Amino acid sequence: MENETYKKLYYHAFNRLTDLTKEIERTQRELEEMYLEAGGSTEDKAAKA
């Protein structure tokens, strides 16, 4: 019984973390698009790194 509980917890955590990773990646793409639409360039970002 305890093993099943840990398995459920693991799967829930793994799925949530996967969802959050996808959400972060989507947000990053959206922000990059907004930046480029506002007149920024990828060279600006590389030069500051």
TIKEKOL-424503 format. One record per atom (N, C-alpha, C, CB): chain; atom name; x, y, z. Coordinates in Angstrom, 2 decimals, padded with zeros to 5 digits. Glycine has a CB too. Example, Ala and Ser with C-alpha at 12.3 -4.5 7.8 and 13.67 -1.06 7.14 Angstrom:
residues 2
<atom A; N; <013.19; -005.69; 007.80>>
<atom A; CA; <012.30; -004.50; 007.80>>
<atom A; C; <013.20; -003.30; 007.80>>
<atom A; CB; <011.31; -004.47; 009.05>>
<atom A; N; <012.85; -002.25; 007.08>>
<atom A; CA; <013.67; -001.06; 007.14>>
<atom A; C; <012.90; 000.03; 007.87>>
<atom A; CB; <014.08; -000.60; 005.72>>
***
This chain:
residues 49
<atom A; N; <000.82; -001.20; 000.00>>
<atom A; CA; <000.00; 000.00; 000.00>>
<atom A; C; <000.87; 001.27; 000.00>>
<atom A; CB; <-000.93; -000.01; 001.21>>
<atom A; N; <001.85; 001.29; 000.86>>
<atom A; CA; <002.73; 002.46; 000.94>>
<atom A; C; <003.46; 002.68; -000.38>>
<atom A; CB; <003.75; 002.29; 002.07>>
<atom A; N; <003.86; 001.58; -001.03>>
<atom A; CA; <004.55; 001.67; -002.31>>
<atom A; C; <003.66; 002.33; -003.37>>
<atom A; CB; <004.99; 000.27; -002.78>>
<atom A; N; <002.38; 002.00; -003.37>>
<atom A; CA; <001.44; 002.60; -004.32>>
<atom A; C; <001.32; 004.11; -004.09>>
<atom A; CB; <000.06; 001.93; -004.22>>
<atom A; N; <001.30; 004.51; -002.84>>
<atom A; CA; <001.21; 005.93; -002.52>>
<atom A; C; <002.42; 006.68; -003.05>>
<atom A; CB; <001.08; 006.13; -001.00>>
<atom A; N; <003.61; 006.13; -002.83>>
<atom A; CA; <004.83; 006.78; -003.34>>
<atom A; C; <004.84; 006.83; -004.85>>
<atom A; CB; <006.07; 006.05; -002.84>>
<atom A; N; <004.34; 005.78; -005.47>>
<atom A; CA; <004.28; 005.75; -006.93>>
<atom A; C; <003.36; 006.84; -007.46>>
<atom A; CB; <003.81; 004.37; -007.43>>
<atom A; N; <002.21; 007.03; -006.81>>
<atom A; CA; <001.28; 008.08; -007.22>>
<atom A; C; <001.90; 009.46; -007.02>>
<atom A; CB; <-000.03; 007.97; -006.43>>
<atom A; N; <002.58; 009.64; -005.87>>
<atom A; CA; <003.23; 010.92; -005.61>>
<atom A; C; <004.30; 011.21; -006.65>>
<atom A; CB; <003.85; 010.92; -004.22>>
<atom A; N; <005.09; 010.21; -007.00>>
<atom A; CA; <006.16; 010.38; -007.98>>
<atom A; C; <005.58; 010.77; -009.34>>
<atom A; CB; <006.99; 009.10; -008.09>>
<atom A; N; <004.57; 010.03; -009.78>>
<atom A; CA; <003.99; 010.31; -011.09>>
<atom A; C; <003.35; 011.69; -011.13>>
<atom A; CB; <002.96; 009.26; -011.45>>
<atom A; N; <002.68; 012.07; -010.05>>
<atom A; CA; <002.08; 013.40; -009.99>>
<atom A; C; <003.16; 014.48; -010.07>>
<atom A; CB; <001.24; 013.57; -008.70>>
<atom A; N; <004.21; 014.34; -009.28>>
<atom A; CA; <005.30; 015.33; -009.28>>
<atom A; C; <005.98; 015.38; -010.65>>
<atom A; CB; <006.33; 015.00; -008.20>>
<atom A; N; <006.25; 014.22; -011.24>>
<atom A; CA; <006.91; 014.18; -012.54>>
<atom A; C; <006.06; 014.86; -013.60>>
<atom A; CB; <007.21; 012.73; -012.95>>
<atom A; N; <004.77; 014.57; -013.61>>
<atom A; CA; <003.88; 015.17; -014.60>>
<atom A; C; <003.76; 016.67; -014.41>>
<atom A; CB; <002.50; 014.53; -014.53>>
<atom A; N; <003.66; 017.13; -013.17>>
<atom A; CA; <003.58; 018.57; -012.92>>
<atom A; C; <004.85; 019.28; -013.34>>
<atom A; CB; <003.30; 018.84; -011.44>>
<atom A; N; <006.01; 018.68; -013.01>>
<atom A; CA; <007.28; 019.29; -013.39>>
<atom A; C; <007.44; 019.34; -014.91>>
<atom A; CB; <008.45; 018.53; -012.77>>
<atom A; N; <006.98; 018.30; -015.58>>
<atom A; CA; <007.02; 018.29; -017.05>>
<atom A; C; <006.13; 019.39; -017.61>>
<atom A; CB; <006.57; 016.91; -017.60>>
<atom A; N; <004.93; 019.52; -017.05>>
<atom A; CA; <004.02; 020.58; -017.50>>
<atom A; C; <004.62; 021.96; -017.26>>
<atom A; CB; <002.67; 020.47; -016.78>>
<atom A; N; <005.22; 022.16; -016.10>>
<atom A; CA; <005.83; 023.45; -015.78>>
<atom A; C; <007.00; 023.77; -016.71>>
<atom A; CB; <006.29; 023.47; -014.33>>
<atom A; N; <007.79; 022.76; -017.04>>
<atom A; CA; <008.91; 022.96; -017.96>>
<atom A; C; <008.39; 023.41; -019.32>>
<atom A; CB; <009.73; 021.66; -018.11>>
<atom A; N; <007.34; 022.78; -019.80>>
<atom A; CA; <006.75; 023.17; -021.09>>
<atom A; C; <006.20; 024.59; -021.03>>
<atom A; CB; <005.63; 022.20; -021.49>>
<atom A; N; <005.58; 024.94; -019.91>>
<atom A; CA; <005.04; 026.29; -019.73>>
<atom A; C; <006.16; 027.33; -019.73>>
<atom A; CB; <004.23; 026.37; -018.42>>
<atom A; N; <007.25; 027.04; -019.06>>
<atom A; CA; <008.40; 027.96; -019.03>>
<atom A; C; <008.97; 028.13; -020.44>>
<atom A; CB; <009.50; 027.43; -018.08>>
<atom A; N; <009.11; 027.04; -021.18>>
<atom A; CA; <009.64; 027.12; -022.54>>
<atom A; C; <008.71; 027.94; -023.43>>
<atom A; CB; <009.84; 025.72; -023.13>>
<atom A; N; <007.39; 027.74; -023.29>>
<atom A; CA; <006.44; 028.50; -024.09>>
<atom A; C; <006.50; 029.99; -023.74>>
<atom A; CB; <005.01; 027.97; -023.89>>
<atom A; N; <006.60; 030.29; -022.46>>
<atom A; CA; <006.71; 031.68; -022.03>>
<atom A; C; <007.98; 032.33; -022.56>>
<atom A; CB; <006.68; 031.77; -020.50>>
<atom A; N; <009.08; 031.59; -022.53>>
<atom A; CA; <010.34; 032.12; -023.06>>
<atom A; C; <010.21; 032.44; -024.55>>
<atom A; CB; <011.49; 031.12; -022.82>>
<atom A; N; <009.59; 031.55; -025.31>>
<atom A; CA; <009.39; 031.81; -026.75>>
<atom A; C; <008.53; 033.05; -026.96>>
<atom A; CB; <008.74; 030.59; -027.44>>
<atom A; N; <007.45; 033.17; -026.18>>
<atom A; CA; <006.57; 034.34; -026.30>>
<atom A; C; <007.33; 035.63; -025.99>>
<atom A; CB; <005.37; 034.20; -025.35>>
<atom A; N; <008.14; 035.61; -024.94>>
<atom A; CA; <008.90; 036.80; -024.59>>
<atom A; C; <009.93; 037.15; -025.66>>
<atom A; CB; <009.60; 036.60; -023.25>>
<atom A; N; <010.57; 036.15; -026.23>>
<atom A; CA; <011.53; 036.40; -027.31>>
<atom A; C; <010.83; 037.01; -028.52>>
<atom A; CB; <012.26; 035.09; -027.72>>
<atom A; N; <009.64; 036.50; -028.84>>
<atom A; CA; <008.89; 037.06; -029.97>>
<atom A; C; <008.49; 038.51; -029.70>>
<atom A; CB; <007.63; 036.22; -030.26>>
<atom A; N; <008.04; 038.78; -028.48>>
<atom A; CA; <007.68; 040.15; -028.11>>
<atom A; C; <008.88; 041.08; -028.20>>
<atom A; CB; <007.09; 040.20; -026.69>>
<atom A; N; <010.02; 040.60; -027.74>>
<atom A; CA; <011.25; 041.40; -027.77>>
<atom A; C; <011.63; 041.72; -029.22>>
<atom A; CB; <012.40; 040.66; -027.06>>
<atom A; N; <011.58; 040.70; -030.06>>
<atom A; CA; <011.96; 040.92; -031.46>>
<atom A; C; <010.96; 041.83; -032.17>>
<atom A; CB; <012.05; 039.58; -032.20>>
<atom A; N; <009.68; 041.69; -031.87>>
<atom A; CA; <008.67; 042.56; -032.47>>
<atom A; C; <008.85; 044.01; -032.03>>
<atom A; CB; <007.28; 042.08; -032.10>>
<atom A; N; <009.41; 044.22; -030.84>>
<atom A; CA; <009.62; 045.57; -030.32>>
<atom A; C; <010.89; 046.20; -030.88>>
<atom A; CB; <009.70; 045.54; -028.80>>
<atom A; N; <011.60; 045.47; -031.73>>
<atom A; CA; <012.78; 046.04; -032.36>>
<atom A; C; <014.09; 045.54; -031.81>>
<atom A; CB; <012.75; 047.49; -032.24>>
<atom A; N; <014.05; 044.62; -030.89>>
<atom A; CA; <015.29; 044.04; -030.37>>
<atom A; C; <015.87; 043.05; -031.36>>
<atom A; CB; <015.05; 043.36; -029.00>>
<atom A; N; <017.09; 042.65; -031.13>>
<atom A; CA; <017.70; 041.66; -031.99>>
<atom A; C; <018.40; 040.61; -031.14>>
<atom A; CB; <018.70; 042.31; -032.97>>
<atom A; N; <018.61; 039.45; -031.72>>
<atom A; CA; <019.29; 038.39; -030.98>>
<atom A; C; <020.74; 038.75; -030.75>>
<atom A; CB; <019.19; 037.05; -031.72>>
<atom A; N; <021.32; 039.63; -031.57>>
<atom A; CA; <022.70; 040.05; -031.38>>
<atom A; C; <022.82; 040.86; -030.08>>
<atom A; CB; <023.20; 040.88; -032.59>>
<atom A; N; <021.81; 041.66; -029.77>>
<atom A; CA; <021.82; 042.43; -028.53>>
<atom A; C; <021.96; 041.50; -027.34>>
<atom A; CB; <020.54; 043.28; -028.40>>
<atom A; N; <021.18; 040.43; -027.36>>
<atom A; CA; <021.20; 039.49; -026.25>>
<atom A; C; <022.55; 038.78; -026.17>>
<atom A; CB; <020.06; 038.45; -026.40>>
<atom A; N; <023.12; 038.41; -027.30>>
<atom A; CA; <024.41; 037.71; -027.31>>
<atom A; C; <025.54; 038.64; -026.87>>
<atom A; CB; <024.69; 037.15; -028.72>>
<atom A; N; <025.45; 039.89; -027.24>>
<atom A; CA; <026.53; 040.84; -026.89>>
<atom A; C; <026.57; 041.10; -025.38>>
<atom A; CB; <026.34; 042.17; -027.65>>
<atom A; N; <025.43; 041.01; -024.72>>
<atom A; CA; <025.38; 041.26; -023.28>>
<atom A; C; <025.78; 040.04; -022.47>>
<atom A; CB; <024.00; 041.70; -022.88>>
<atom A; N; <025.81; 038.89; -023.10>>
<atom A; CA; <026.13; 037.63; -022.36>>
<atom A; C; <027.60; 037.52; -022.07>>
<atom A; CB; <025.68; 036.40; -023.15>>
***
